[in-house]
Amino acid sequence: MNRAALADFLRRRREGLRPADVGLTPGPRRRTPGLRREEVAGLTGMSVDYYVRLEQQRGPQPSEQMLGALARTLRLTADERDYLYRLAGHNVPRRTADDAHVAPALLRVLDRLEDSPALILSPLSEVLVANRLATAIFGDRTQLTGWARSDIYRWFTDPASRAVYPPEDHDRQGRSMVAALRAAYGAYGERSRAAELVRMLLAESGQFREVWDRHEVAHRFEDHKTLVHPEVGRIEVDCQALFTEDQSQALLVLTPAPGSEAEEKIRLLAVLGHQDFSARI
């Protein structure tokens, strides 16, 4: 672990960001160039003291999980992320189509979406990042681990996860998920995580086997959804996906019709926040 180089790299990357780059309001009397240390710590999910010690060359070796969170907070490119891992004395994560490192370009767009629910998904429908409104509707799915992180896996193994959609939409939603999984399976091959997920679901879910046998293949670029929230009820939204160039990640934005009841409900959720709703999914 190169403590001096790591400390200098973190400091320079922190000072090179503006609050607006990470979705923060600048506020008055900012004397610090770029982000404050406490802002980086808060966005990363670490204590301020832990981060300060890293910049002062006194901290312990960060875990790979912590480095991944730091790379996301500091909006590092894949090359910069790899460099960060090397400085901290870890092996560089293998770059594959399933890489969970979020594309900085998508993060910049997400940071500017304050009045619309938005989330960034992997090819296996794993939520990598979500804004506050998306968390209020779907719960905090970024905290899930293992295969439970995949909406597709939970859909066919945990019926309770379907509660965010009305029963009459379950068939269409399930088929849409499987069609997207088949597209990922075809793109990434037999040795990919997509293939592993397919094999697991074929063994665990008869319903998945039935839908898989339809051989439907599709990426969802546009859609109309009805979502169900325990406090505000049904919310009608249009969905639009923005994909990275290699199709490995998608920014999904949910927008209600202007002046609609759904728009009022989303404004209400912005006030309520996610409160205890995150435990429901």
N, C-alpha and C positions, 0 to 999 in steps of 0.2 A: 504493500500500500504506500503510495507516494503522497504523504500528508500535505506537503507544501504545494505541490502541483494541484492536488484536489481542492485545497482551500482557495487557491488563486482562481481556478477554473470556475468554481461555484460563485465566487464573488463577482467575477467579470460577467458571467451569464446573468446573475441577479441584477447587476447594475445596467445591463443592456436591455432590460425589459421595462416597459411602462405599465402602470396599473391597468390601463385599458387593454393591454395585450392579454391579460389573464382574467378579464371581466370584473375588475375592481374600479371603484370610483376614486379618482385622484385625491380629492379632498384638499383643504387649504394647508398652507405652510409645510410643504414637502421639501425638506432640505436634503434628503437622501436621493442620490441619482438612482433611477430605476426603482426596484421593489425594496421594501424594508425586509430585514431578516425575519421579523415576526410574521410578515405576510407570506413569505416563502414557507415558513414552518407550518402555518395554518393551512395553506393550500395543499401541502404535502401530507399532513396528518402526523407530524412529529412535534415534539416539544420545542419551544424556542431555544431553551438551553442546549438541547442536542444539536440543533442546527448551528448555533453560535460556536459551539466547540468544534464543529467541522471546519468552519471558516477560520478558526483560530489555531488549527492544526493540533487540536487536543482531543478530538472525538474518537470513539471506537470505530472499528471498521463497519461501515453501513452494510446491512443485508442487501441481497439482490432485490428483494421486494421494495425496500426503501429507496434503492437507486432507481428502480423503475418509476416510483412515484415522483422522485426528484426530477427525473428526465421529463416527465409529463408536465410538472409545474413550471419548469424552466423552458418549456417549449423547444426541447432539443431535437435536432434532426436525428436520423438513425445513426449517422457517422458520429455525431457528438455524443449520443447515448452510449455507443460502443466505447468511445474514449473515456467517458465517465466511469464505466465498469472497469476498464484497465487501470485507471488511476487508483481506484478503490481496491485493487487486488483481486478482482473476480474475473472469471472467464466471460468473454463477450457472448451475449445471447445469440443463439443461432437464428439467422434471418431466414424466415420461411413465409409462405403466404398466410400462415396463422399467427404471425408476430403480433402481439398485443400492444406494441408501442404505437401510440396514437399519432397519426399524421398531424404535424403542427398546423398545416393549412386548414384542416377540418376543425381543430381546436380554436383557431382564430375566429372562424365563422360562428362556432358554438358560443364563444364568449360574448358575442354581440347579440345573441338572441335572448333577450330578457323577457319578452312578452309572449313567447311561444314555447311550448314544450319541445325539447329537442334532445336527442341522444345519439351517441356514436356506437355503432354495432360492428362486431366481427362477422365473418362469413357464416359463423355458426350461431348467429343471433345472441352473442354474448355482449352485454352492455359494458362498454369500456369507460365511457364517461356520460354523465347525464346532467342537464341543468336542473335548477331548483323546481321548475314547474313539472318537468318529466318525472322527477322523484316524487312530487306530490301526487301524481296520478298512478305511477307504477310501483312505487316503493323504491328503496335504495338497493337495487340489484347489483351494484358494483361491489357490495360486501360479500356476495355469495362466493363459494369456492368449488373447485372441482367441476364436474359436469353439471352441477346445479346452476352454474353461471349461464348455461345455454338455455334460452327460452324454449328451444326445440326439445331438448331433453326433458325439461320440466313439464312441458305441455303433455307429453305422452307417458310420463311416469308419476306426475303429481296433479291430479284433476283440480285441486284447489287453485292451482296457478292460472286456471282459465277464467277465474271470477272477474277479471278486468274486462272481459268481453261478454256480451249477452249470449244466452244459450243458442239462439237461432243463428249466430254467426260462428259457432264453434267449428262446424264442418268446413266452412270456407277458410277460416283462419288456419286450421290444421293442415289442410291441403296446400295452402300458400307456403307454410313453413317447410313442408316436405319438398315442395317444388324448388324452393331456394336451397335446401340442403342437397338435393340431387344436382343442382347446378354447381355447387361447391365441390361435391364429390367428383363430378366430371372434370372440373378444372384442376383439382389438386392431386387426384390419383389415389391409388390403393393404399399408399403408405402415409396418407395425411390424417390429421385429426378428424377431418370430415368423414373419411372412411371408417375410422375407429368409432365415431358416433353412430354411423349407420349400422355397423355390426352390433353394437351394444343395444340399440333400439330394436333391431330385428329379433334379438334374443329376449328382450324384456316386454315388448308391447305388441299384442295382436292387432290393435288398431293401427299402429304404425305400419305393420307389415301390409295391411290392406291398402293403406294410402300409398305406400312405397311401390306397390305393384301396379299402380296406375301409370307410372313412368312420366309423370308431369314434371316439366323443367321450366323454371322461370325465375328471373330477378324481378323484384317488386320495385318499380320506379315510381309509380303513382298508385294511390289507393284511397278509398273512403272508409273510415272506420267509425264504429260506435263503441265508445269506451264507457265502462261503468265504474263510478267512484262511490265509496260507501257513504260519503257525506253529501255530495251534490248530485248524485244520480248519473243519468246517461249524458254523455258529451259527444256530439257529432263533430268529427274533424276530418280534414283532408290531409293526406300524408304525401310528402315529397322527399325523395332520397337523393342525396348528393354523394356520388362515389369517388373514391380516389382513382387515379389513372389505372392502377392495376386491379381495381375492383375488390381489393382486400378489406376495405373498410367503408362504411356508409354513414353519413350524417342524415338522420331521419328527423324531419321537422313536421310537427302537427299543428295545423292552423284551422281555426273555426271560421265559418262564414262571417263577414263583417256585419255587426249589428244583430247577430243571432243570440239565442239563449245560451248556446255553447260558449260564445265569447264572454258572456257575463259570468258563467260558471268558472271559466279559466281565470278571470280576474279575481273571483272570490278565492280560488285556490292560491293565487299569488299572495293574498293577504293571510290565509290560513297557514300556508306552508305545509310541509308534509306531516308535522306533528307526530301522531302515533300510527299514521297510515302505512309507514314503511314496513311494519311487521306483517302486513297482510299477504305479501307475495314472497 
